[in-house]
Amino acid sequence: MKILLNKSDLNEAIKGISNLGFVPTMGALHKGHFSLIKKSKKVCKKTIVSIFVNPTQFNNKKDFIKYPRNLKKDLINLSKLKVNYVFIPKKKIIYETKRKKRLSIKNKEKILCAKFRKGHFEGVIDVMDRLTNLIKPKKIFMGKKDYQQIIFVKKFVEKKYNCKIIPCETVRDKNGMALSSRNLLLSKNNLNKAGNIAKEIINLKSLLKKKKNKKIFLEKKKGQIENFFKIKFEYLELRNQKNLKISNTSKQSKIFISYYLNKVRLIDNF
Ligand code: AMP
């Protein structure tokens, strides 16, 4: 496994590789990340993983500072997985060049996380543009746990580069909650709570199938779950999985949720 810290090492390593799979990450790697890596290794000749905690996608400085980092352990795991390359750039390498025109998202796209995390997806698109431009992968493997992120990146990156985004299934803990680097910031109690909330939403999704007025049922259930678990959802919404429009049918739809546990923001979709 080669560790690449700058552009010239990167260029040297990847030159001539036509079928390169790329897994972008912010580190503190877990089995969710590993599943993307395994998928890439299966379908691509070589696999490169990036570890970069991208400051521009954090709308809250404290969140950036306390974001889990565990480079030593990450490198051990990546080496065990027999990843070909790990790209660990410093901020100045990624943001060397200034953008002529600021990236923006449309008002009608400011839903779900885009509504609650101002500037977040602009930061995600910016860094994905820069990383894709440097790495020039054939395929980029991304997790459906961050569903809205896939939609934004797909729209931008596939249009600009000869590259395909490959959405991968969410890996969950035994208790049902989606694995996430941020879970390292949660107490055992809160991990249990998040597992139980995930189970409630899975149950809600199946109950919803038989309900005529899904909107009213969802609102009622949302309130009940909030009261029971003493949480407040930023959103709990049923949306079409293709275009993310609010949905009144269970077909082709997912329940999207976001809430905080002890100041840690969790998102998921079912
Ligand atoms: P992150 O390091 O959190 O920025 O995530 C890097 C990539 O891993 C993104 O494409 C995420 O969607 C994906 N990912 C994170 N958690 C999971 C999970 N539990 N299952 C599958 N993919 C995941």
Boltz pocket constraint, residues with backbone or C-beta under 6 A from the ligand:
constraints:
  - pocket:
      binder: B
      contacts: [[A, 24], [A, 25], [A, 26], [A, 27], [A, 31], [A, 32], [A, 33], [A, 35], [A, 36], [A, 141], [A, 142], [A, 143], [A, 144], [A, 145], [A, 146], [A, 168], [A, 169], [A, 170], [A, 171], [A, 172], [A, 178], [A, 179], [A, 180], [A, 181]]
      max_distance: 6.0
